[in-house]
Amino acid sequence: MLNTLIILVIIVCVLALIGTLFVTKKLDDTYERKKSFSSLTYIYFLGLPAIILVSVLIWVFI
């Protein structure tokens, strides 16, 4: 069980890294603070519940 949780944590960390790199990937000549905040809001407030849901489903069914 502990190995499963460790693997799950590694997967979540990798997904967070990929999401962060995706948002910061391109240079924006017309940088807008609101646009950047909006992008991060989507990642953390929409992505986090999805990750938690997947984590719980994996935990329940494994």
Rosetta blueprint (number, residue, H / E / L):
1 M L
2 L H
3 N H
4 T H
5 L H
6 I H
7 I H
8 L H
9 V H
10 I H
11 I H
12 V H
13 C H
14 V H
15 L H
16 A H
17 L H
18 I H
19 G H
20 T H
21 L H
22 F H
23 V H
24 T L
25 K L
26 K L
27 L L
28 D L
29 D L
30 T L
31 Y L
32 E L
33 R H
34 K H
35 K H
36 S H
37 F H
38 S H
39 S H
40 L H
41 T H
42 Y H
43 I H
44 Y H
45 F H
46 L H
47 G H
48 L H
49 P H
50 A H
51 I H
52 I H
53 L H
54 V H
55 S H
56 V H
57 L H
58 I H
59 W H
60 V H
61 F H
62 I L
